[in-house]
């Protein structure tokens, strides 16, 4: 059974499943789901808990041995497997299949893992466990959904916030839900009559947003100039190396160039995306999901403009390697803003 995080509470009240798989890269929601499951399990009599960290050299025999034995003092036990990579290996897969072939009602298996891709979800061990229990995939809260998420958390504790305050909180904690939770707790202490306004947020909430290079690409494709500057500044502050950002930008520019050439020859966008995925090694579903953003970028940028950006990529690469003069971060910003549609930009063609 596959559930959203907001459906877990109702399922737990209805019936405790023998297996739960929590999969995702968002720590706050992962921890909250785990806490919910453990709380209901303890209330149901699962008074003992064994935590196993699946790393290189992990002894799956120890896991099975614990699963098949109970202590003198506990009648029911939680078996918690923490498996960040989501890959148990051949030995682990066999152990999990063996476990689920003869599950004990005195055991509750809780697996906490990083995000599982489609291939991992098709593995025999995963399909067997999902069929027997509950799978909870966790996805980051999108920026457009963040104000609503914040409002719900405040409302649950009897607090309210103005739309302006919610928007400002969201801007400052985007991509970092742990920071969002911490800032809400701080704001509750400062709220007057349980109401949080923009001025309170402005004074109390520091900028804790976290981003990665792929979010930078999406924002650039969407043409959000202000957000491009902000994200690039945060990436620099977090110590992300210039070659990583340049690699991502270069790949995106090459993709747009390939799409532009295909479309100029009369190919439909969907077919161009399919062809580009094959040629450049992208996952087709990823390109289809970003179709609207790619379309917007293609409407703003001509093939000549994209060629200019590729020349700029080469120059920035030489700058990073010390072969050309210049500030790599300044040039990365120029390239990003050019991609976002701020033109003409001072990007040399050679």
Secondary structure, DSSP 4 states (H G I P E B T S, - for coil): -B--GGGHHHHHHH---SEEEEE-S-HHHHHHHHHHHHHHHHHTTEEEEEEEE--TT--HHHHHHHHT---SS-SEEEEEEEETTS--HHHHHHHHHHHHHT--TTEEEEEEES---HHHHTSHHHHHHHHHSEEEE--PPPHHHHHHHHHHHHHHTT-EE-HHHHHHHHHHHTT-HHHHHHHHHHHHHH-BTTEE-HHHHHHH--------HHHHHHHHHHT-HHHHHHHHHHHHHTT--HHHHHHHHHHHHHHHHHHHHHHHTT--HHHHHHHHHHHHT--HHHHHHTHHHHHHHHHH--HHHHHHHHHHHHHHHHHHTTSS-S-HHHHHHHHHHHHHT--S------
